[in-house]
Amino acid sequence: MAEHVPNKKVKVDTFPRLAPLQTKLNKITSSYKKQKSAIVEKFYKKIWRRNDLSGGFLVAKNGEILYEQYNGLANRKTKEKIDKHTPLHLASVSKVITATAVLKLIDRGRLKLDQKVNTILKEFPYKDITVQMLLNHRSGLPKYSYLCDDEKIWDGSMLTNQDILEIFAKNDISLYFTPDRKFGYCNTNYAMLALIIEKVTNMNYRDAMKKIVFDPLGMKDTYVFDYEKDKETCSLSYKGNNILFDFNHLDNVYGDKNIYSTPRDLLKFDLATYSEDFLSPELAEKVFKGYSYEHPGVKNYGLGIRLREWKTGEKMFYHNGWWHGNTSSYITLKKDTVAIIALSNKFSNKPYRVYKLAKEFGSYPLK
C-alpha cells in the first residue's frame, strides 16, 4: 500500500520554519580537556581493544569534543569508509528525535500531551490512548512486527506506517494491557507518532523532521531513510561475522527507527537541548522524568528518553538502539553537560557499554 501523504487540496507547508538555536556553555579548560581526553581514549582502547569499531564514537563536554573515533566500512562491497560525515542508522535512538518533533508541536500549541490519538488519526480504534502514552510507552499497543508475521493480517510486502494504522482499523486487535496501566516498550507507539507529525504539519515525516529538527540544529548529515530512494546509497549493516544484513518488509516504517545520523550531528542535537529556546521549561521538565513506577528499580522512561535515577538524586538519561546489524547508544548527562555517543553498523554489544564512562564525569553509582 502506498505511503500516507497529506491531502493535496490543503496547503502543504503549514509549519513555520524554526530559527537555529543558540546554546552557550562555559568553555572547558585545556587541562580538563587533556585529562578527560586521555581517560576516554584509554576507555576506547579497552572496549575496542582490536580497534574494530565499525562506526563512530564521540564524547563531549559543554559541546566540545574530548575524543572521537571513526573506523570501518559503510559498504564492504565498494570499500566506502566511515568518517565523521557518514550517516549511520540510529535504530531506536531515532525515537529521541521523533519525540522531539512531537514535543515541539506541543510547545507551539499544535498538539496536547493528554490529547486522544483518535482525535488526530481518525481511523485509530483505541479511544483511551493519548499522545503522552505513545511517548512514554504506556499505551498497551501490540508490536506491529509481531502482527505482520501473521499471514492473515499482512502479506509480507513492504510495510508503511499508514498500513500499520489500517491494520489496527480493519482488524479486531486487542491491546496488550489497559492504557496507562504499566510500561510496555513498543515500536508501534513511535510509528503512530510519526503519523501524528504528518497529520499535524501536513507534511510527510521526512520533510517535517528536516524542517522541525534537522535544519534548525544544523544536522546536515542527518536524514530519514526512504527505502526506494536510499537503499542503494545508505550505509549498510552487517552481522557480527561481516555478512550483509539484508533489508526486509519492515524497513520503510519510520518514527521508531530509520533516522540516519552521525555522532557529530547527535552532538549538535544534544547541545541544543540545553538552550532555553529548545522547549519551554514546563514541558522540558516533563520530558526528563519517569512515568513508570510499577516495579522497583532505577530504570525508567520519560518522554522519548530512558533514564536511570538513583536514591542519591543522580539521573542518567539515555537511549539505545538495535536494528538489523546496527547498534547505537546516546547518553546525555544533563547535570554535567556531557554527551556520550556510539554508533555501529556491524552488530556489536560494545556501544551499549559506553554508559560506563558516565562515572568519569559525575557521581553516578554505576557498577
For each residue, the residues with C-beta under 8 A, 3 or more apart:
1: 160 162 163 166
2: 5 160 162
3: 160 161 162 204 252
4: 160 161 162 165 195 198 204
5: 2 8 204
6: 10 12 198 202 203 204
7: 10 202
8: 5
9:
10: 6 7 14 202
11: 14 202
12: 6 202 203
13: 202 203
14: 10 11 201 202 203
15: 110 201 202 203 208 211 212
16:
17: 211 215 216
18: 104 211 212 215 216
19: 216
20: 216 217 218
21: 216 217 272 275 277 278
22: 275 277
23: 63 271 272 274 275
24:
25: 62 63 271 274 337
26: 62
27: 62 64
28: 32 33 61 62 64
29: 32 33
30: 33 34
31: 34 35
32: 28 29 35 36 61
33: 28 29 30 36 37 61 64 66
34: 30 31 37 38
35: 31 32 38 39
36: 32 33 39 40 59 61 66 360 361
37: 33 34 40 41 66 67
38: 34 35 41 42
39: 35 36 42 43 360
40: 36 37 43 44 59 66 67 357 360
41: 37 38 44 45 67
42: 38 39 45 46
43: 39 40 46 47 354 356 357 360
44: 40 41 47 48 53 57 67 69
45: 41 42 48 49 51
46: 42 43 49
47: 43 44 350 353 354
48: 44 45 51 52 53 57 69 71 350
49: 45 46
50:
51: 45 48 71
52: 48 71 72
53: 44 48 56 57 69 70 71 72 344 350
54: 71 72 73 82 238 344 345 346 348
55: 70 71 72 82 88 342 343 344 345 346 351
56: 53 68 69 70 82 84 86 88 262 263 341 342 343
57: 44 48 53 67 68 69 70 263 341 342 343 351 354
58: 65 67 68 69 263 264 266 267 339 340 341 342
59: 36 40 65 66 67 68 338 339 340 341 357
60: 63 64 65 66 267 270 338 339
61: 28 32 33 36 64 66 336 337 338 361
62: 25 26 27 28 337
63: 23 25 60 267 271 337
64: 27 28 33 60 61
65: 58 59 60 68 267
66: 33 36 37 40 59 60 61
67: 37 40 41 44 57 58 59
68: 56 57 58 59 65 84 263 264
69: 44 48 53 56 57 58
70: 53 55 56 57 82 83 84 86
71: 48 51 52 53 54 55 82
72: 52 53 54 55 81 82 344 345 346
73: 54 76 79 80 81 82
74: 80 81 82 86 88 235 236 345
75: 78 79 80 235 236
76: 73 79 236 238 242 244
77:
78: 75
79: 73 75 76
80: 73 74 75 86
81: 72 73 74 86
82: 54 55 56 70 71 72 73 74 86 88 235 345
83: 70 86
84: 56 68 70 262 263 264
85: 221 262 264
86: 56 70 74 80 81 82 83 221 235 262
87: 221 222 223 234 235 260 261 262 265
88: 55 56 74 82 235 260 261 262 326 328 343 344 345
89: 225 234 235 237 257 258 259 260 323 324 326 328 345
90: 93 94 97 257 259 260 261 266 321 326 328 330 343
91: 94 257 321 322 323 326 327 328
92: 95 187 256 257 319 320 321 322 323 328
93: 90 96 97 259 266 319 320 321 328 329 330
94: 90 91 97 98 190 254 255 256 257 258 259 321
95: 92 98 99 190 255 256 304 319
96: 93 99 100 269 304 305 319 330
97: 90 93 94 100 101 209 213 259 261 269
98: 94 95 101 102 190 193 194 197 209 255 256 259 304
99: 95 96 102 103 135 190 193 287 303 304 305
100: 96 97 103 104 212 213 269 304
101: 97 98 104 105 197 208 209 212 213
102: 98 99 105 106 111 131 135 193 196 197 304
103: 99 100 106 107 279 283 287 303 304
104: 18 100 101 107 108 212 213 279
105: 101 102 108 110 111 197 200 201 212
106: 102 103 109 110 111 112 113 131 283
107: 103 104 279 280 283
108: 104 105
109: 106
110: 15 105 106 200 201
111: 102 105 106 115 120 131 196 200
112: 106 115 131
113: 106 130 131 132 135 286
114: 130 131 132
115: 111 112 119 120 130 131
116: 119 120 127 128 129 130
117: 120 121 124 126 129 130 131 134 192 196
118: 121 122 124 125 126 127 129
119: 115 116
120: 111 115 116 117 124 131 196 199 200
121: 117 118 124 165 192 195 196 199
122: 118
123: 165 166 168 169
124: 117 118 120 121 129 165 168 169 192
125: 118 168 169
126: 117 118 129 139 140 141 168 175 179
127: 116 118
128: 116 178 179 180
129: 116 117 118 124 126 133 134 139 140 141 179
130: 113 114 115 116 117 133 134 179 180
131: 102 106 111 112 113 114 115 117 120 134 135 193 196
132: 113 114 135 136 138 303
133: 129 130 136 137 138 139 140 179 180 189
134: 117 129 130 131 137 139 141 189 190 192 193 196
135: 99 102 113 131 132 189 193 303 304
136: 132 133 183 291 292 301 302 303
137: 133 134 183 184 185 186 189 292 301
138: 132 133 179 180 181 182 183 184 291 292
139: 126 129 133 134 175 179 180 184 186 188 189
140: 126 129 133 175 176 177 178 179 181 184
141: 126 129 134 175 176 186 188 189 192
142: 146 147 173 174 175 176 186 188
143: 146 147 186 187 188
144: 147 148 159 164 167 187 188 191 250 253
145: 148 149 187 250
146: 142 143 149
147: 142 143 144 150 153 154 167 173
148: 144 145 153 154 156 159 167 249 250
149: 145 146 154
150: 147 153 154
151: 154 155 156
152:
153: 147 148 150 167 171
154: 147 148 149 150 151 157 159 163 167 249
155: 151
156: 148 151 249
157: 154 249
158: 227 249 251 252
159: 144 148 154 163 164 249 250 252 253
160: 1 2 3 4 163 164 252 253
161: 3 4 164 165 191 192 194 195 205 253 254 255
162: 1 2 3 4 165 166 195
163: 1 154 159 160 166 167
164: 144 159 160 161 167 168 188 191 192 253
165: 4 121 123 124 161 162 168 169 192 195
166: 1 123 162 163 169 170
167: 144 147 148 153 154 163 164 170 171 173
168: 123 124 125 126 164 165 171 173
169: 123 124 125 165 166
170: 166 167
171: 153 167 168
172:
173: 142 147 167 168
174: 142
175: 126 139 140 141 142 178 179
176: 140 141 142 184 186
177: 140 181 182 184
178: 128 140 175 181
179: 126 128 129 130 133 138 139 140 175
180: 128 130 133 138 139
181: 138 140 177 178
182: 138 177 292 294
183: 136 137 138 291 292 294 301
184: 137 138 139 140 176 177
185: 137 301
186: 137 139 141 142 143 176 189
187: 92 143 144 145 190 191 253 256 257
188: 139 141 142 143 144 164 191 192 256
189: 133 134 135 137 139 141 186 192 193 256
190: 94 95 98 99 134 187 193 194 255 256
191: 144 161 164 187 188 194 195 253 254 255 256
192: 117 121 124 134 141 161 164 165 188 189 195 196 255
193: 98 99 102 131 134 135 189 190 196 197 255
194: 98 161 190 191 197 198 205 254 255 256
195: 4 121 161 162 165 191 192 198 199 205 255
196: 102 111 117 120 121 131 134 192 193 199 200
197: 98 101 102 105 193 194 200 201 205 208 209 212 255
198: 4 6 194 195 201 202 203 204 205 208
199: 120 121 195 196 202
200: 105 110 111 120 196 197
201: 14 15 105 110 197 198 208 211 212
202: 6 7 10 11 12 13 14 15 198 199
203: 6 12 13 14 15 198 207 208 211
204: 3 4 5 6 198 207 208
205: 161 194 195 197 198 208 209 224 254 255
206: 209 210 223 224 226 254
207: 203 204 210 211
208: 15 101 197 198 201 203 204 205 211 212
209: 97 98 101 197 205 206 212 213 214 224 259
210: 206 207 213 214 215 223 224
211: 15 17 18 201 203 207 208 214 215
212: 15 18 100 101 104 105 197 201 208 209 216
213: 97 100 101 104 209 210 216 217 219 269
214: 209 210 211 217 219 220 222 223
215: 17 18 210 211 218 219
216: 17 18 19 20 21 212 213 272
217: 20 21 213 214 265 268 269 272
218: 20 215 268
219: 213 214 215 222 261 265 268 269
220: 214 265
221: 85 86 87 261 262 264 265
222: 87 214 219 259 260 261 262 265
223: 87 206 210 214 230 259 260
224: 205 206 209 210 254 258 259 260
225: 89 230 234 251 252 254 258 259 260
226: 206 229 230 252
227: 158 230 231 247 251 252
228: 231 252
229: 226
230: 223 225 226 227 233 234
231: 227 228 234 247 251
232:
233: 230
234: 87 89 225 230 231 260
235: 74 75 82 86 87 88 89 260 345
236: 74 75 76 244 245 345
237: 89 244 245 323 324 325 326 345 346 347
238: 54 76 242 243 244 245 325 345 346 347
239: 242 243 244 245 325 346 347
240: 325 346 347 348
241:
242: 76 238 239 346
243: 238 239
244: 76 236 237 238 239
245: 236 237 238 239 324 325 347
246:
247: 227 231 251 324
248: 251
249: 148 154 156 157 158 159
250: 144 145 148 159 253
251: 158 225 227 231 247 248 258
252: 3 158 159 160 225 226 227 228 258
253: 144 159 160 161 164 187 191 250 256 257 258
254: 94 161 191 194 205 206 224 225 257 258 259
255: 94 95 98 161 190 191 192 193 194 195 197 205 258
256: 92 94 95 98 187 188 189 190 191 194 253
257: 89 90 91 92 94 187 253 254 321 323
258: 89 94 224 225 251 252 253 254 255
259: 89 90 93 94 97 98 209 222 223 224 225 254
260: 87 88 89 90 222 223 224 225 234 235
261: 87 88 90 97 219 221 222 265 266 343
262: 56 84 85 86 87 88 221 222 265 266 343
263: 56 57 58 68 84 266 267 341 342 343
264: 58 68 84 85 221 267 268
265: 87 217 219 220 221 222 261 262 268 269
266: 58 90 93 261 262 263 269 270 330 339 341
267: 58 60 63 65 263 264 270 271 339 341
268: 217 218 219 264 265 271 272
269: 96 97 100 213 217 219 265 266 272 273
270: 60 266 267 273 330 332 339 341
271: 23 25 63 267 268 274 275 339
272: 21 23 216 217 268 269 275 278
273: 269 270 278 332
274: 23 25 271 278 337
275: 21 22 23 271 272 278
276: 281
277: 21 22
278: 21 272 273 274 275 284
279: 103 104 107 283 284 287
280: 107 283 284
281: 276 284 285
282: 285 286
283: 103 106 107 279 280 286 287
284: 278 279 280 281 287 288
285: 281 282 288 289
286: 113 282 283 289 302 303
287: 99 103 279 283 284 302 303 304 305
288: 284 285 302 305 307 315 317 334
289: 285 286 302 307
290: 293 300 301 302 307 309
291: 136 138 183 300 301 302 303
292: 136 137 138 182 183 295 300 301
293: 290 300
294: 182 183
295: 292
296:
297:
298: 308 309 310
299: 306 307 308
300: 290 291 292 293 306 307 308 309
301: 136 137 183 185 290 291 292 305 306 307
302: 136 286 287 288 289 290 291 305 306 307 317
303: 99 103 132 135 136 286 287 291
304: 95 96 98 99 100 102 103 135 287 319
305: 96 99 287 288 301 302 317 318 319 332
306: 299 300 301 302 317 318 319 320
307: 288 289 290 299 300 301 302 315 316 317 318
308: 298 299 300 315 316 318
309: 290 298 300 314 315
310: 298 313 314 315 364 365
311:
312: 363 365
313: 310
314: 309 310 335 362 363 364 365
315: 288 307 308 309 310 334 335
316: 307 308 331 333 355 358 364
317: 288 302 305 306 307 331 332 333 334
318: 305 306 307 308 329 330 331 332 355
319: 92 93 95 96 304 305 306 329 330
320: 92 93 306 327 328 329 330 351 352
321: 90 91 92 93 94 257 326 327 328 329
322: 91 92 326 327 328
323: 89 91 92 237 257 326
324: 89 237 245 247 347
325: 237 238 239 240 245 345 346 347
326: 88 89 90 91 237 321 322 323 343 344 345 347
327: 91 320 321 322 343 344 347 348 349 350 351 352
328: 88 89 90 91 92 93 320 321 322 342 343 344 351
329: 93 318 319 320 321 340 341 342 343 351 352 354 355
330: 90 93 96 266 270 318 319 320 339 340 341
331: 316 317 318 338 339 340 341 354 355 357 358
332: 270 273 305 317 318 338 339 340
333: 316 317 336 337 338 339 340 358 361 362 364
334: 288 315 317 337
335: 314 315 362
336: 61 333 361 362
337: 25 61 62 63 274 333 334
338: 59 60 61 331 332 333 358 361 362
339: 58 59 60 266 267 270 271 330 331 332 333
340: 58 59 329 330 331 332 333 354 355 357 358
341: 56 57 58 59 263 266 267 270 329 330 331 354
342: 55 56 57 58 263 328 329 350 351 354
343: 55 56 57 88 90 261 262 263 326 327 328 329 351
344: 53 54 55 72 88 326 327 328 347 348 350 351
345: 54 55 72 74 82 88 89 235 236 237 238 325 326
346: 54 55 72 237 238 239 240 242 325
347: 237 238 239 240 245 324 325 326 327 344
348: 54 240 327 344 351
349: 327 352 353
350: 47 48 53 327 342 344 353 354
351: 55 57 320 327 328 329 342 343 344 348 354
352: 320 327 329 349 355
353: 47 349 350 356
354: 43 47 57 329 331 340 341 342 350 351 357
355: 316 318 329 331 340 352 358 366
356: 43 353 359 366
357: 40 43 59 331 340 354 360 361
358: 316 331 333 338 340 355 361 362 364 366
359: 356 362 363 364 366
360: 36 39 40 43 357
361: 36 61 333 336 338 357 358
362: 314 333 335 336 338 358 359
363: 312 314 359
364: 310 314 316 333 358 359
365: 310 312 314
366: 355 356 358 359
367:
